[in-house]
Structures are given as C-alpha cells and as structure tokens.
Amino acid sequence: MEKILSNDDAYQLINNVNKITLLTHYRPDGDGISACCALESFLEKLGKQVETVFPNNPEFQFKRTPKIVYINKHVITPELLIAVDTANYERLYYPKEFKNIPIINIDHHISNTIKGKYNFINANTSSTCEILFDLLKYWNKNLIDKYIAECLLFGILYDSMVFHTQSTYPATLRISAELMELGADLYKLKTELISDKDPKIINLWGKVLSNIQISKSGKAAWAKITQDDLKKNNLSIASLIGFNNFLSQISGVEYTLLFYQTESGQTKVSLRSKTEDVNKLALPFGGGGHKNAAGILSNEPIDSLIEKITSNL
C-alpha cells in the first residue's frame, strides 16, 4: 500500500470540513485513546464538531478519555474520518455509510492496509501518539497545550512501556522531552500508568508469578489469569497493566506471554519479545501487532490456546 505523506493537504482537508469522527481499534488501548483525546482537543480549538467512536468498551479506564465517545455507533454525519492506531478496517467501527467519506489514516503498524486519502504510517516509531505530535506541531504548534501534551506523552509511555521496548528510538526521547517542555509531567504520567498499584494487585501478581511456566528450551515464559482469579480479588483486567513487562525481566527468556480471560469468555494473549518477531507468532492465531509486541484475541479456551501457542517455543 502506498503511504502518502502530505501534511499541508491533509490539514487543508481538516480546515474545509466541520464534522469529524475519530476512530480507533477494537479494545482501544492507551495509545489509541490518548491519540483520540489529543485530536479531539486540537480539532475543537479549530471550531470543529468532533465525536469519537470505539468499536467496544476499553479494557482499561484511563484518566484522559475523549469528552464525546460513542460505543459502536456514530451520531453526527461526518465529513471526515480520522483513524488512529489501527491496522485494518476489521478492527474499526466502519459501517457502510462511511465508505465514501475521506479518511486520514495515522498509525505505526507496518501491516496497515487502510486506504486513507492521506496516510501517515511510520512503523519506526514508538506509538501513534509520536506520529501525531509531529503532525499537530506542523499543522499548528500553538494549539498544543498542556492537556494535549499530557495525552500524547501518556500514549508514548503506554506503547513504549515507559521506554522499555525496542521501538523506543532517539526521536521518541526527543519528542517526549518536547512534550515535557509543553507541560506534560513525565513522573506523574509514569506513576499513573504503572506505579500506583493497590496492594491487592501486588498480591495477585505474587500468586500468578508462583505459577509461571517456562518452556523446555528456556526461551519462553508465560502466565495464565482467569476471570475467577480476578473476581476472587475483586480486581479488573486493568490490574494486569505492566505485568508482561515485569515478566520479561526473567534472565534468558526471549518470549513472554500473558494469557487471560475476558469477561465475555474469550482468551486474550499479550506477547512480548526481546529480539524475535512475535507478530509472526501471533498471525496464525488471528493476532498481530509489532515485532516485539503483539496480541491475540481468540474464542479458543484458554488452556487449549496455551498448548497450541507454546508447544513449539
């Protein structure tokens, strides 16, 4: 797919319309939600009518979310769509009436297949929020206030696991520094993301860590968390933020996998690696993502999926 980079033309398109719908992926995460927040605030400063549509509810509740959010429906008749942090149409809310509406496509997945009128795709970035900052700065840097800076830095921290992933590039750190200069508090946002944990969460992590499995090769480690585990401790999926990053600290392990049950009974897998391509590992199971971080959502029972994925690791 051709990746079209036309900052001026895309901004002209934004200025020529009044109603804009923001879109992000199924089970929206910290990067996608933060990008929507930053865009909503920026576009409102331009006098635009903005709504955000998530295909379903986020798994985690974050402090900054868009003010106008609809789940699996839209209310305005948009003149423009902006899709963020999403590799394909299947993961978006994308009804048939959207097909003739122009899209600005902003993403950092190398596998992106959305055919936007303007496509800003860069797989060599930490996050969509990193790409978005460069766009907003080019379009009108004077509109980037402290709140927008906080949203963008939080998205970068979320997807880079606070600068732990291999997708943390020199530009990631330079942009983060610029956002701090614009008022974003790195320490506060980092604490908000991973360091402010209820003692019940630490207790749950201890129980899960006591049952970690290591593959025969010693290259993979994985953990399983069921809905019963969460309910017994009166916790939600949000309690798992940061767990896989912690798991990756095991010496000699290349792959780490966190298997957990969603409230709907599906099995979700969070995959991380130090050098290997976990995107390729996820693809046969309907998942995907990046080289060092990917995910899978499956209707397969959790124990069966664990056996299938880990058998050759």
ABEGO torsion letter per residue (X at the ends): XBBBBBAAAAAAAAAABABBBBBBBBGBBAAAAAAAAAAAAAAAAAGBBBBBBBABBBABBBABBBABBBBGBBABBBABBBBBGBABAAABBBBAAAAABBBBBBBABAABABBBABBBBBAABABAAAAAAAAAAAABAAABBAAAAAAAAAAAAAAAGGGABAABBAAAAAAAAAAAAAGBBAAAAAAAAAABBBAAAAAAAAAAAAABBBBAAGABBBBBBBAAAAAAAGBBAAAABGAAAAAAABBGBABBBBBBBBAAGBBBBBBBBAABBAAAAAAAAGBEEBAABBBBBBABBAAAAAAAAAAAX
